[in-house]
Amino acid sequence: MNFMKKFLAVFIAVCLFALPLAVSSSAAGRKPALRTSAGIEALRDEFDHDVAPEAGGHALDYAYYSPAGHNDDTKYPLVIFLHGIGHADYVGAQLDDSDFPYWASSELQSRFDEGGAFILLPRAPEHKLIYWGESLIESLRAVIDDMIEKHGDNIDTTKIFIGGSSAGGEMAWNMIIAFPEYFAGAFPIAATGAVTESQTLYCSDVAIWMFASKKDPIVNYATITTPLWNNVIKHNAQPQKCRLSTFTDVVEPAGASASDNHHMAKVVTYDMHMLDGSTYPNVTTIDGNGLKVNLISPEGMISWMNSLESEFDGNEADGTGNVDVNIFDSIFGVFRNLILKLVNIVQRILGL
């Protein structure tokens, strides 16, 4: 009898000791994330750098944040953000010139159902006068494939999201039109370029959240945003998952006015909320059925991503869009890149 009591006492003690280890083991492998109070520079330092294999004539470098730690078998989403022009003159510039690293903070990482997400910031080779455009579609796909190959044990390929600002938003459209299989959702912000109705058919299975301002000095709301949104909701297979956020005066998450109403990228840097968690001002969001979406913290872009998934298995897809670049496209691309370089120079002079 005494033996049984001693055995039970030892057994209970072992269980009580092992239980906390078992409970915490799934989270133990996850890398601790910094709080936003650490500052944007500290969050940028949490990113690593790599280079993808050459594809389409270019080997693109990229910065990335990984939430995975040692012995972590969790599958995390992958969120890709593409910079606008003038933010990629050197390796790491797309990281230094962006506040999107806020997405690596513990506050935002914890909003993902999985407890975190990979954040990927590729760089267009602007030092070579090459900007985001159709000529870089294959090169950018190689970046995504490289991430999956190197971090596939921790990447949930059914939850890959792509977005970008201005020319980066245009490139996000290029990618979901060319390779829609890869993406569960896309968030083009003040996207330049033109997307035709037939092209929206290619990406009809991708949930799309568009960001636009009625006061945007570059992308006209009436002639570009409105018809594009109408084509999206006309052809998208899940209009209830699509969203359009319409701004008037754009402000940064900390409260200061943005440099102009084209620069809405600051809005998404803190998941569509102000830094203090209050509701973002001067914006109305609707879904593809015309219903208003109330973004009250913590409901924001990340909660939208949590509701989405694709059927992508991580294997290189053939693509369903037109990714061929002929000689006329190449000639046009040269002129386009020269024009964008002039725009880049003007931006620098004006301090934008």
GITATA-V828892 format. One record per residue. N is the residue number from 1. RES is the residue in three letters. PHI is phi in whole degrees, 0 to 359 (NA if undefined). OMEGA is omega in degrees with one decimal (none if undefined). Layout:
N&RES&PHI&OMEGA, N&RES&PHI&OMEGA
This chain:
1&MET&NA&177.2, 2&ASN&297&178.9, 3&PHE&298&-178.9, 4&MET&296&179.3, 5&LYS&296&179.3, 6&LYS&296&-179.5, 7&PHE&297&179.9, 8&LEU&296&-179.8, 9&ALA&297&178.4, 10&VAL&295&-178.9, 11&PHE&298&-179.9, 12&ILE&295&-179.6, 13&ALA&296&178.6, 14&VAL&296&-179.9, 15&CYS&297&-179.3, 16&LEU&295&178.5, 17&PHE&286&-174.7, 18&ALA&281&-174.7, 19&LEU&300&179.1, 20&PRO&300&178.6, 21&LEU&293&-179.8, 22&ALA&293&-178.3, 23&VAL&293&-175.1, 24&SER&272&-173.6, 25&SER&296&-179.4, 26&SER&292&180.0, 27&ALA&266&-174.6, 28&ALA&296&-177.5, 29&GLY&285&-177.5, 30&ARG&290&-179.0, 31&LYS&287&178.1, 32&PRO&298&-179.6, 33&ALA&259&177.2, 34&LEU&285&173.3, 35&ARG&279&180.0, 36&THR&298&179.8, 37&SER&296&177.1, 38&ALA&292&177.9, 39&GLY&101&-175.7, 40&ILE&295&-179.7, 41&GLU&294&178.3, 42&ALA&296&178.9, 43&LEU&291&175.9, 44&ARG&298&179.9, 45&ASP&293&178.9, 46&GLU&281&-177.9, 47&PHE&270&173.2, 48&ASP&257&-178.7, 49&HIS&233&179.4, 50&ASP&205&178.9, 51&VAL&229&179.4, 52&ALA&276&174.6, 53&PRO&299&179.5, 54&GLU&294&176.9, 55&ALA&206&-178.6, 56&GLY&64&178.0, 57&GLY&89&-177.4, 58&HIS&220&172.1, 59&ALA&249&-173.8, 60&LEU&276&172.1, 61&ASP&271&-177.3, 62&TYR&205&173.8, 63&ALA&251&-179.3, 64&TYR&209&173.2, 65&TYR&248&176.6, 66&SER&247&177.5, 67&PRO&276&-173.1, 68&ALA&279&176.3, 69&GLY&246&-179.6, 70&HIS&289&176.7, 71&ASN&56&-179.6, 72&ASP&256&179.6, 73&ASP&254&179.4, 74&THR&289&174.1, 75&LYS&263&-176.0, 76&TYR&252&172.5, 77&PRO&295&175.7, 78&LEU&237&-179.3, 79&VAL&248&-176.7, 80&ILE&251&177.2, 81&PHE&236&-176.6, 82&LEU&252&-177.1, 83&HIS&290&171.3, 84&GLY&273&-178.7, 85&ILE&291&178.9, 86&GLY&89&-177.4, 87&HIS&234&-175.1, 88&ALA&209&-177.3, 89&ASP&288&-178.2, 90&TYR&213&179.6, 91&VAL&300&-179.6, 92&GLY&95&-178.3, 93&ALA&297&-179.4, 94&GLN&295&175.9, 95&LEU&272&-178.2, 96&ASP&295&-175.9, 97&ASP&264&-175.4, 98&SER&235&171.3, 99&ASP&261&179.1, 100&PHE&297&173.5, 101&PRO&303&171.2, 102&TYR&305&-180.0, 103&TRP&291&174.9, 104&ALA&270&-178.4, 105&SER&286&-178.9, 106&SER&297&-179.6, 107&GLU&299&-177.7, 108&LEU&276&178.6, 109&GLN&301&-176.7, 110&SER&290&179.9, 111&ARG&283&176.2, 112&PHE&287&-179.7, 113&ASP&304&-177.8, 114&GLU&276&-179.9, 115&GLY&89&179.3, 116&GLY&173&178.7, 117&ALA&203&169.8, 118&PHE&286&176.3, 119&ILE&242&-174.6, 120&LEU&240&179.8, 121&LEU&237&177.3, 122&PRO&286&-179.8, 123&ARG&233&170.9, 124&ALA&286&-176.9, 125&PRO&282&-176.6, 126&GLU&294&177.2, 127&HIS&294&176.2, 128&LYS&256&-176.3, 129&LEU&63&177.9, 130&ILE&243&-175.2, 131&TYR&242&178.6, 132&TRP&306&-179.9, 133&GLY&179&-175.2, 134&GLU&300&-179.0, 135&SER&293&-177.8, 136&LEU&253&-178.0, 137&ILE&300&-179.0, 138&GLU&294&179.7, 139&SER&295&180.0, 140&LEU&288&175.4, 141&ARG&299&179.1, 142&ALA&297&176.3, 143&VAL&297&-179.5, 144&ILE&296&178.7, 145&ASP&298&-179.9, 146&ASP&294&176.9, 147&MET&298&-178.8, 148&ILE&294&-179.5, 149&GLU&296&-174.8, 150&LYS&274&-175.7, 151&HIS&232&-174.0, 152&GLY&301&179.2, 153&ASP&296&-177.0, 154&ASN&238&-179.9, 155&ILE&254&173.8, 156&ASP&274&-174.4, 157&THR&290&176.1, 158&THR&275&-177.9, 159&LYS&228&175.9, 160&ILE&253&-176.6, 161&PHE&234&-179.9, 162&ILE&224&178.0, 163&GLY&207&179.7, 164&GLY&181&-176.8, 165&SER&250&174.9, 166&SER&59&177.4, 167&ALA&298&175.3, 168&GLY&292&174.8, 169&GLY&293&175.5, 170&GLU&299&180.0, 171&MET&291&175.9, 172&ALA&299&175.2, 173&TRP&299&179.5, 174&ASN&305&-175.8, 175&MET&289&-178.0, 176&ILE&284&174.0, 177&ILE&283&-177.7, 178&ALA&283&-175.8, 179&PHE&225&-176.7, 180&PRO&297&-178.2, 181&GLU&300&-174.7, 182&TYR&290&-161.5, 183&PHE&242&173.3, 184&ALA&275&-178.7, 185&GLY&200&178.8, 186&ALA&221&179.9, 187&PHE&225&176.7, 188&PRO&289&-176.1, 189&ILE&245&179.9, 190&ALA&47&-173.3, 191&ALA&293&173.8, 192&THR&277&179.6, 193&GLY&83&-178.0, 194&ALA&242&176.3, 195&VAL&242&-177.2, 196&THR&278&178.6, 197&GLU&298&-179.8, 198&SER&296&178.7, 199&GLN&290&177.5, 200&THR&293&176.8, 201&LEU&292&-179.5, 202&TYR&298&-174.7, 203&CYS&251&-175.4, 204&SER&291&178.6, 205&ASP&265&-179.0, 206&VAL&260&175.0, 207&ALA&291&-173.7, 208&ILE&234&174.5, 209&TRP&244&-179.7, 210&MET&266&176.6, 211&PHE&237&-177.6, 212&ALA&209&177.5, 213&SER&239&176.5, 214&LYS&291&179.5, 215&LYS&251&-179.8, 216&ASP&297&-178.4, 217&PRO&283&-175.8, 218&ILE&248&-178.2, 219&VAL&255&-176.0, 220&ASN&290&-175.1, 221&TYR&292&-174.1, 222&ALA&288&-173.3, 223&THR&266&-178.2, 224&ILE&246&-174.7, 225&THR&293&-174.6, 226&THR&300&179.4, 227&PRO&296&178.8, 228&LEU&294&178.0, 229&TRP&299&178.5, 230&ASN&298&178.2, 231&ASN&290&177.9, 232&VAL&298&-175.7, 233&ILE&288&177.4, 234&LYS&288&-171.6, 235&HIS&248&-175.2, 236&ASN&289&-177.1, 237&ALA&286&-179.3, 238&GLN&224&-177.0, 239&PRO&301&179.3, 240&GLN&293&178.1, 241&LYS&265&178.3, 242&CYS&274&-178.3, 243&ARG&218&172.4, 244&LEU&230&175.3, 245&SER&256&-177.6, 246&THR&251&-176.8, 247&PHE&254&165.7, 248&THR&252&178.5, 249&ASP&268&-176.2, 250&VAL&276&175.1, 251&VAL&236&177.7, 252&GLU&278&-178.2, 253&PRO&303&178.8, 254&ALA&276&175.8, 255&GLY&115&-179.9, 256&ALA&287&177.3, 257&SER&291&175.9, 258&ALA&290&-178.3, 259&SER&300&171.4, 260&ASP&196&-173.2, 261&ASN&277&171.8, 262&HIS&270&-173.9, 263&HIS&271&179.7, 264&MET&269&-179.6, 265&ALA&301&178.1, 266&LYS&301&-176.4, 267&VAL&295&-175.7, 268&VAL&276&-176.0, 269&THR&294&176.1, 270&TYR&232&170.8, 271&ASP&63&176.6, 272&MET&68&175.2, 273&HIS&225&172.9, 274&MET&284&-177.7, 275&LEU&299&179.1, 276&ASP&274&178.3, 277&GLY&88&-179.7, 278&SER&287&-177.6, 279&THR&291&179.8, 280&TYR&291&-176.5, 281&PRO&273&169.7, 282&ASN&62&-179.9, 283&VAL&214&173.6, 284&THR&234&-178.9, 285&THR&242&175.8, 286&ILE&234&174.5, 287&ASP&262&-175.8, 288&GLY&292&175.3, 289&ASN&263&178.3, 290&GLY&84&-178.9, 291&LEU&274&-179.8, 292&LYS&288&177.8, 293&VAL&251&179.7, 294&ASN&266&-176.9, 295&LEU&261&178.9, 296&ILE&256&-175.3, 297&SER&312&7.0, 298&PRO&267&179.6, 299&GLU&288&-179.0, 300&GLY&203&-179.3, 301&MET&292&-177.2, 302&ILE&292&176.9, 303&SER&296&174.9, 304&TRP&296&179.0, 305&MET&297&179.1, 306&ASN&301&-176.5, 307&SER&271&-172.8, 308&LEU&245&170.5, 309&GLU&196&177.8, 310&SER&246&176.6, 311&GLU&249&-176.2, 312&PHE&291&-176.9, 313&ASP&261&177.8, 314&GLY&96&177.4, 315&ASN&281&-177.4, 316&GLU&305&-177.2, 317&ALA&266&179.3, 318&ASP&286&-177.0, 319&GLY&87&-179.5, 320&THR&242&-179.9, 321&GLY&264&179.8, 322&ASN&272&-179.4, 323&VAL&246&178.8, 324&ASP&286&177.8, 325&VAL&244&-178.2, 326&ASN&273&-175.9, 327&ILE&298&179.6, 328&PHE&291&176.0, 329&ASP&296&-179.1, 330&SER&294&179.0, 331&ILE&296&178.0, 332&PHE&299&-179.3, 333&GLY&298&178.6, 334&VAL&296&179.1, 335&PHE&297&179.6, 336&ARG&300&-177.9, 337&ASN&293&176.6, 338&LEU&294&178.2, 339&ILE&296&179.6, 340&LEU&296&177.2, 341&LYS&295&176.7, 342&LEU&297&176.6, 343&VAL&299&179.2, 344&ASN&300&179.9, 345&ILE&297&178.8, 346&VAL&298&177.9, 347&GLN&301&-179.1, 348&ARG&295&180.0, 349&ILE&297&-178.0, 350&LEU&276&178.5, 351&GLY&76&-178.6, 352&LEU&271&none
